[in-house]
């Protein structure tokens, strides 16, 4: 009598795995569903079928920092996050390491972020009370209501007060004298090493959430005026021009 040939291992019947949960009711009746760990059950609309879904789990990776989280943003492929009063950047990979970039104010709570894509891309962040520009070259720079500008970057028609004379002849660009403290309206960009201060017209406080569009970052004041700057010094220092009142429609 011939014997049955042994089935080849390559086509052996695979191990069967259960596709449904074994009964494990949480009560003596079947009114309560089985205990599901990290999963949930749904019933079809016609009530004839049930599906069990595994819920994705979460795992903490990277550094742990002390302090409340005040915002996180992905800028140019790098994650930036604020914990407590410190801004961190995080390296790539499955176990990122945080690098402290500087201290930020916490009085305004949560921060909102914006990407400025000028000649020098900058990460801009604000919580409505304190605002900053960040780029790898200049670091974390506060945006203030007073800006210091060096000769060569003065904007025609803007009011300045001489801070240091240096090698600049301020009388050639609108000043009455080359004297510290003299206020003038610039008639040109100027040359040399002299510096002057100007009111940046940056709204403090401001509404959280900025917009960058066509070379200009726009910021809104609590009174609904929109401020923006399309000049290089303005983009760097926060120097802004009050453009329009959203409430009144007034152009300034």
C-alpha positions in Angstrom: 0.0 0.0 0.0 1.4 3.4 -1.0 2.1 5.9 1.7 1.0 9.6 1.5 3.8 11.9 0.6 4.9 14.4 3.3 3.8 18.0 2.5 6.8 20.2 1.8 7.7 22.7 4.5 7.4 25.6 2.0 3.7 25.0 1.6 2.9 23.9 5.1 -0.3 25.2 6.5 0.5 28.4 8.3 -0.3 28.9 12.0 -3.8 30.2 12.5 -4.2 33.3 14.6 -7.5 34.4 16.1 -9.1 37.4 14.4 -11.6 38.0 17.2 -11.2 38.5 20.9 -11.9 35.6 23.2 -14.9 36.2 25.5 -13.8 38.1 28.6 -16.9 40.0 29.7 -16.6 42.4 32.6 -19.9 41.2 34.1 -21.8 38.0 34.6 -23.9 39.0 31.6 -22.9 39.9 28.1 -24.1 43.4 28.4 -20.6 44.8 28.8 -17.9 44.3 26.2 -14.7 42.5 26.8 -11.7 44.2 28.4 -9.6 45.8 25.6 -6.1 47.0 26.4 -5.0 49.9 24.2 -7.8 49.3 21.7 -11.5 50.0 21.0 -14.5 48.3 19.3 -17.0 49.7 16.8 -20.2 48.2 15.5 -21.4 48.4 11.9 -24.4 50.5 11.0 -26.6 47.5 10.4 -25.5 46.1 13.8 -24.4 42.8 12.3 -20.6 43.2 12.5 -18.1 44.4 15.0 -14.6 45.6 14.4 -11.7 45.9 16.9 -9.1 48.5 16.4 -5.7 48.8 18.1 -5.1 52.3 19.4 -1.7 53.8 18.6 0.5 54.1 21.6 2.7 57.1 22.5 6.3 56.9 23.6 8.4 59.8 24.9 11.7 60.3 23.1 14.5 62.8 23.5 15.2 65.1 26.4 12.9 66.0 29.2 12.8 69.6 30.4 11.4 71.3 33.4 8.8 73.9 33.0 5.5 74.4 31.2 5.5 73.9 27.4 4.8 77.2 25.7 4.9 76.2 22.1 6.5 74.0 19.5 7.3 74.6 15.8 8.9 72.9 12.8 11.2 75.4 11.0 13.4 74.4 8.2 13.5 70.8 9.3 14.4 71.5 12.9 12.0 71.3 15.8 11.9 74.3 18.1 10.1 74.2 21.5 9.8 76.4 24.5 9.8 74.9 28.0 9.6 77.3 30.9 11.6 80.4 29.8 14.0 78.6 27.5 13.9 78.2 23.7 15.3 74.8 22.5 16.2 73.3 19.2 16.2 69.6 18.7 18.5 67.4 16.6 17.1 65.0 14.1 16.7 61.3 14.7 14.7 59.0 16.9 16.3 60.3 20.1 16.6 64.1 19.7 18.8 66.1 22.0 17.7 69.6 22.9 20.0 72.6 22.7 19.2 75.8 24.7 19.1 78.8 22.4 18.2 81.6 24.8 15.8 82.9 27.4 12.3 84.2 26.5 9.7 86.0 28.5 6.8 84.1 30.0 4.4 86.8 31.0 2.3 86.3 27.9 1.9 82.6 28.1 1.8 80.5 24.9 3.9 81.6 21.9 3.0 81.6 18.3 5.6 81.2 15.5 6.1 82.6 12.1 8.7 82.0 9.4 10.3 85.0 7.7 11.8 84.1 4.4 13.8 87.2 3.6 17.5 87.2 2.4 18.3 85.9 5.9 15.5 83.5 6.9 14.3 84.0 10.5 12.1 82.2 12.9 9.8 84.8 14.6 8.0 84.1 17.8 5.8 86.1 20.1 3.4 85.6 23.0 1.8 89.0 22.6 4.0 90.6 25.3 7.5 89.7 24.2 8.6 89.0 20.6 11.9 87.7 19.1 13.7 87.0 15.9 15.9 83.9 15.7 18.4 82.7 13.1 21.6 80.6 13.5 23.9 83.6 12.9 22.4 86.3 15.1 20.8 84.0 17.7 17.8 85.0 19.6 17.2 88.7 19.3 14.4 90.6 21.2 12.2 92.8 19.1 11.9 96.1 20.9 10.0 99.4 20.5 13.3 101.2 19.9 15.7 100.1 17.1 19.4 101.0 16.7 20.4 101.5 13.1 23.9 101.8 11.6 24.7 104.3 8.8 24.1 102.8 5.4 20.8 101.4 6.6 18.9 104.6 7.4 15.5 104.8 5.6 14.5 108.1 3.9 11.7 109.8 5.7 12.1 108.0 9.0 13.0 110.0 12.2 16.2 109.1 14.0 18.2 110.3 17.0 22.0 110.2 16.8 23.4 107.6 19.2 27.0 107.7 18.2 28.7 109.9 15.5 31.5 107.6 14.5 32.8 108.4 11.0 29.3 109.5 9.7 28.5 113.0 8.6 24.9 113.2 9.7 24.5 116.7 8.3 24.6 115.2 4.8 21.4 113.1 5.5 19.3 115.7 7.3 20.8 116.4 10.7 21.4 119.9 11.9 24.7 118.9 13.6 26.9 115.8 14.2 25.9 115.7 17.8 24.7 112.9 20.0 21.0 113.4 20.8 20.1 115.4 17.7 16.9 114.2 16.1 16.6 114.3 12.3 14.5 113.0 9.4 16.7 110.9 7.2 17.2 112.1 3.6 19.4 109.2 2.6 21.0 105.9 3.8 24.2 107.5 5.1 27.7 106.1 5.2 30.3 105.4 7.9 30.1 103.8 11.4 27.6 106.2 13.1 24.5 104.9 14.7 21.1 106.3 15.5 17.9 105.1 17.3 14.4 105.2 15.9 11.0 104.3 17.2 10.3 100.9 15.7 6.5 101.4 15.8 6.3 97.8 16.7 3.1 97.2 18.7 3.5 96.1 22.3 1.4 94.3 23.3 0.4 92.7 20.0 -2.1 90.0 18.9 -0.6 86.5 18.9 -0.1 85.1 15.4 1.8 86.9 12.7 1.7 86.5 8.9 4.6 86.7 6.4 3.7 87.6 2.9 5.8 88.7 -0.1 8.7 89.9 2.0 6.7 91.5 4.8 5.8 90.3 8.3 2.5 91.7 9.4 1.6 92.2 13.1 -1.7 93.4 14.6 -2.1 95.6 17.6 -4.9 95.1 20.2 -6.6 98.1 18.6 -6.8 96.2 15.3 -4.1 98.2 13.5 -1.9 96.1 11.2 1.8 96.9 11.3 4.3 95.7 8.7 7.8 96.3 7.4 9.3 95.5 4.0 12.7 97.0 4.6 15.8 95.0 5.6 16.4 96.9 8.8 12.7 96.6 9.7 12.7 92.8 9.1 15.7 92.5 11.3 14.9 94.9 14.1 11.1 94.8 14.1 10.8 98.3 12.6 7.2 98.6 11.4 4.8 101.0 9.7 1.2 101.2 10.8 -0.6 100.3 7.7 -4.4 100.0 8.3 -7.0 99.8 10.9 -9.1 96.7 10.5 -11.9 98.3 12.5 -11.8 101.8 10.8 -10.3 101.1 7.4 -8.0 104.1 7.9 -4.7 104.0 5.9 -1.8 105.7 7.7 
